[in-house]
Amino acid sequence: MPVGRIESLDHEARGVTRREGKAIFVDGALPGECVEYASFRKKPNFEMAHLVQVLQASSQRVMPLCPHFNICGGCALQHMESSAQVAVKQRVLEDNLWHIGRVRPEEILSPVHGSPWAYRHRARLGVRKVSKKAGMLIGFHEKRSSYIADMRSCAVLPPHVSDLLMPLRTVLAKLSVSERLPQVELAVGERCTALVLRILEPLNVADKSLLREFADRYGVAFYLQPKGPDSAYLFYPPEARLSYVLPEFGLELDFRPTEFTQVNHAVNRILVRRAMRLLDPQPGERIADMFCGLGNFSLPMARLGADVLGLEGSQGLMRRAVEGALANGLQEKAHFAVANLFECTTESLAALGSFDKMLIDPPREGAIELIKALPENCAPRRIVYVSCNPATLARDAGVLVHVQGYRFRAIGAVNMFPQTAHVESVALFEK
């Protein structure tokens, strides 16, 4: 059995060792450890391997809290101490910035983090009826598999949601459409917990009665989704309000259960606070919020007195942002429009007028077309970039610094998804 010394973690939290120049990626191994491994996939330049035995353990290794950890694919780092996870993510971020973008920040900010457990307020869980396992399975997929993990609890979901998993399995198994129900989406708000059932066939009268009884007993709201995400509608109770709050800014933002919001409400509050500190919105300034979603950053900017234009590709999220501005009394300061920022040009950007500052919060693809389109003579003097992908951030930062002439003032990791390899960050650029 081959033995290796783990040098680092890759972007999926696998340990990296080398043999005769070939990279070996070992699931479950930590930096500094000496391990035995068994390869299950071999390529000319790399191998994928299972951890067989830890011969010399890292001081950062801990016992995973969740009994499903080694099977369920929802988490990748429960075997690593929480503060060490944050440090690893900071290093991943810095490595990407240099190796991809050839940039280094003037300052490394302290990482943004919160509780490592019970943080996940959104999740999409697979559902499958499996007679051999006595009923329904509801959970994340198993590692490297299309199978649904046999989850009976989940340490990263809020406790009241984790406690629902087994009762939910029981009730869904009784439905006439139990074999035509592939997914449950969870969304936890300040005022209610929503369960969205993806149904491929209509419910009958008995099904509806079972769901109403469950909703009344456990205090949840059921939505039904017969087609795509936009088809989801509230089934029971007749009224339910999903929202999250940003108390520091006196804001409450409503959302639909299938719409994008940050999964970690506590860390999102800290992230918004840091983004506002870095951007420093002032009364009278005109600020653009690119990829604004439902106004997570736009409305705090407006609350601080800036005149904000939020641009978003989703018509539904744009409508939610408009509604949020109205509900929070900010309709005079925050305005929103639909725009495809992946096809941004210098001309389309110039047509919006000049901005004093800009916040960019793109999806994983990054914002390269927007970055390239920034006008030379009237570019915003300060940009805050919130990223969910270190690789595309590094690429975009390289263009901002080497082509657009910005200084890379600061960056810090944001641990939005503890126990996973997912790395978010917030960065500051100035002319």
N, C-alpha and C positions, 0 to 999 in steps of 0.2 A: 504494500500500500504506500503510495507516494506521500512524502512529508514536505510541508512548505512553511516558510515564515511570512506572515501576512504584512504587507507593506502599507496598505491603505484601503479605503472603501471606494467603490465605484458609485455612479449616480443612482444605482438601484440598491445600494447598501450591501453589496456583496464584497467579501474580502478579496483582495488582489495579491496574488503571489506570482512568482515567475520561475519557470524551469527551462533552461537552455534558451533564454530569450523570449519564450512564449508566455503570454499572460494567462494565468489560471484564475477564474472567478469562482470563489467558494462561498456558497450560501451559508450564512450563519456564523462566519468567521469574523473576528475583530482585529484591527491593527495591533501589531506587536505580538500576536499569538503564534505559537508553533502548533500546526494542526496536521492530522492525517485527513486525506480527502480521496474521493472516488469520482472520477470524471464520468459524466453521462452524455456529454456532447463534445466532440473533438473537431476542430477546424485547423487549417494550416497555421493560423496566427494566434489562436486562443482556444481555451477549453472552458466548459462550464462544469462545475463539480459540486457534489454534496459534501458537507462536513461529516466525517466519520467519527473523529475523536479529537478533542482539544488536549494536546500534550502539555502545553504551557499556556495558562489562561491570562487574559488581560485583566488588569485591576479594574477596568471599566465594565467587566462582564457582570451581569446580575441575573437573577432568576426571573424569567418572564412572568408577568402578573396573570396573563390570560391563559387558560388551559388549552385553548385552540391555536396558540401562536404558531406552532411548527407546521400546522396544516393550512390555516386560513391565510389568504393572501392580502387581507386588509392592512396588516402591519408588517414591518420589516426590521424594526430595531428594538423590540421589547427586551432583547437580551443585552442591551447597552444602557448604562446609567444615563439618566435624562440630561444632565448638564453636559455630558460628553457628546450626546447626540447633537446638541446645539453647536458645540465647538467643531464637530465634523462638518456640519452644514456650512459654517462660516469658512472653513478651509476649502470646501467644494466650490463655494462662491468665488473666493479669491483665485483659486486655480483656474477656473473658467475665464475669469476676467483677463488673466495674463496670457493663457495659452491660446484663447480664441480672439480676444479683442486687443491684446497687447497694451492693456491699460492697468494702472494701479491707482487707487483712490488716495487722496491726501490724508483722509482720516477713516479709521474703522470704527463704526458706531457700536455701542453695546447691543447685543442681540435682543430682539423683541420676543418674549416667550411668556407662557402662562402655565396653567396646570397641565401636566402631561397625560392626564386621564379624564374621561367623561366630558370631553370637549366637543365632540363631533355632533353638531346640530343638524347636519344634513347627511344623508347616505342613500345610496341606491343599492338595494339588496336583491339578489336573485331568488327566485322561488321555483321549487320543483317538487312534484309529488313522486315519492319513491316508496313503493310498497315494501321493499326489503328493509327499509329503515323506519317502518311503521309511521307513515304519514308524510307530512310536508317538511321540506328543508327550506329555511329562510336564512340567507347569510351572504357574505362576500364569497367570491370564487376562491377555490383552493389555489395554492401556489402553482403556477404554470399549468393550469387546468381549466377546463370549462365546467367542471363539477362544482356544485354548491357546497360550501363547507357546512358541516353539521354544527352550527352555532347554537348554543343554549344560553349564552350570555355574551356580552361584548363590553370590554373594559374602556373603550374609547367613546362609546355612546353614553349619553346621560343615563343615570341609574334607572329612571322611570321608563326609559325607552328600552334599555337592556332587559328589564323585567317583563316587557311586553312580548318578547320574542317567542317564548313557549306558548302563552295563551293565543298569540296570533297564529302560530302553527296549527293549533287545535281548531280554531274557527275557520281558517282558510281551507283546511282539509275537508270540512263539512259542506263547502259550497259546491253547487252543481257544476261550476266552471273551474273547479280546483286544478284540472289539468290544462286549462287554458288561461292561466294566470302566471305569467313569467317573471313578474317584477313587482316589488313594493318600494316606493320611494318615501323616505322619512324626512320631515321638515319640522323642526322645533322652533316655535316662536315664543315671544314673551307671554302671550295670552292663550296659546293652544299648541297642541302637537298634532300634526297632520300626517295621515297615512294615505298615500296615493297608490291605488291598486290598478295595475296595467291589465285590463281585461280584454281578451280577444273574442269573447261572446257575451251577450247581455245576461245580467243577473235575473233570476226568477224571483217570485214573491217570497219564497222561503229564504233565499240568499239575503235579500234585503232586510228581512226581519232579524236574521242572525247578526248582520253587521250593525244594525241599529242597537241591538242589545249589547254588543261588544263596546260600541262607542259610548253608550250610557254608563256601562260598568267601569270602563277604564279612562273615561274623560278625554277621548280623542275625537278627531274629526276625520271622516273618510271622504276622500276624493276618488272619483272613478276616471280612468283614462282609457277610452276605447281605441284611440289612434295615437297620433303624435303628442308631444308634450303640451301643445296648445289646446288639445281637446280635453284636457283634465277639467273636471267641474266638481263643485262641492255636492256630495250626495247627502251626508248627514253629519251633524245637525243642520238645521236650516241656515244658521248663521255661524261663521267662524272668522276670526281675524288673526292672520299670521303677520307678525311684525317683529322687528328688533329695534333696540334703542341705542342711541349714542348720547348718554346722559350728560356728558361734559358739554355738549353743544345744544342740549334741550331738544333733541330730535327723536322722532319715532318714524320708522320707514316700513310701510306695508309691502308685502311681496306675495306672489303666488307660489305654491309649493314646488312647482317645476321650474321656477325661474332661478337664475344664478344669484346666490348670495354667498358670503364667506361662511365656511362651515364652523369656524371657531369664533363665536361672538366676543369672548373676552379678549382674545388676541387682536381681533379686528378693531376693538375700541382703542387699544394701545397703538396699533398701526395708524389709525386715523389721526390720533393725537400727534404721533411723530411726524406724519406727512404734513400736517398743518404747521408744526414747529419749523420744519425744513423749508416749506414753501412760504410761510409767513404772509398769508393773505392780508391785505390792507384795504380799508375803505377807499373806494374810488379806483382801485386797480381792476383791469380787465384780465380775467384768467380763463384759460381753456382747460376743460377736463376731458381728455381724450379716452375713448372706451369707457364712458362714464357709468354704464350699467344703470341701476336705479337711483343713482345719486349718492352713493356711499361717501364720496369725497366732495362732490359738488355742493351738497347742502351744508356741510360744515364750513366750506369756503364762503358761501353766501351768508351764513350766520355771522361770520367774522367781518362782513361788510363788503366783500369783493363783488364785482359784477361777473357772473359766471356763465359761460356757454359750455354746455355738456354735449358731446357728440357720441353717438352709440349706433351700432349696426342693427340692433334688434328693435323693431317697432314696438314690441310689447314692453321691453325694459324702458324704452324712451317714454312711453305713456305712463309707466309706473313712476318715473322720475318727475314728470310733470305733476302727477297727482300728489307725490310726496312734497314737492315745493308748495303746492296749494295748501295741503293739510298742515304744513308747518309754518305757514305765513311768509313764505319766501318767494312767491311768484314774481315779485318785482325785481329780485336780485338774481334768480337762477332761471335760465332759459335752456331749452333742450331741442335737439334736432337729430334726425336719422342721417347717418353718413357711413359709407363704406370706407373706413380708414386704411384698409388693405390696398386700396386703389388710389390713395391720396397722391396728388401732384402739387407742384409749387403753385400752379394756377388755382387749383381748388382751395388750397390753404390760404392763398392771398385774398381770395374772394370773401373770406370770413373776417377780414380786417386784422389789425395788429393786436397782439396780446403782450401784456407785461410779463406774465408767467404762464407756465403750463404744467399740468399733471398728466402723466401717461400711465395707464394701468391696463396693459394689453393682455390678451390670452397667451397661451404658451407659444404661439407663433411669433410673438414680439411685434415690433412696430417699425420695421425697417423702412417701409415706403414713406411713412410719416416723418421719420428722422431725416431721410434724404430730401424730403420736400420742404424742410424748414427754410424760410427765405433768408438770404444773407444779410440784407440791410435792416430788417425789422424782426429778427428772430426773438423769441422771449428770452429775457436776460437770466431767468432761472427756470430750471426744469426739475421736477421731482418725478422719478421713474419707479413705479411699483411693479415688481416682476414676480412671476411664478415659474420662471424657467431661467436658470443661470446661463445656459448656452446662448439663448437669444438675447438676453440682457447684455452679455459680453460682446456679441456681434454689434448690437446697436450702440453700446457705449464706445466701441472702437470708432464708429462713424461720427458720433457726437464729438469725440475728442480730436481725432486725427483729420476729419474732414470739415466738421462744422465749427471747430474752434472753441469748444467748451472746456472748462476746467472740471475735472472729476473731483469734486470736493469731498464727498463722503458716501459711505455705504454701510449697511448693517443687515445681517440675516434676520429673517422673521420666521419663527417656528410655528407656522399656522397649522401644521399637521404633525404633532408629536408621534413618535413610534413609527413613522414612515420615513422614506428617503426624500420626500418632497421638500424642496428648498425654495422659500420665497425671500424677497429682499426689498429694501427701499433705498434708493440712491439719489444723490443731489448733484446736479450739474449747473455751472454758472458760466456766463460769458465773461 
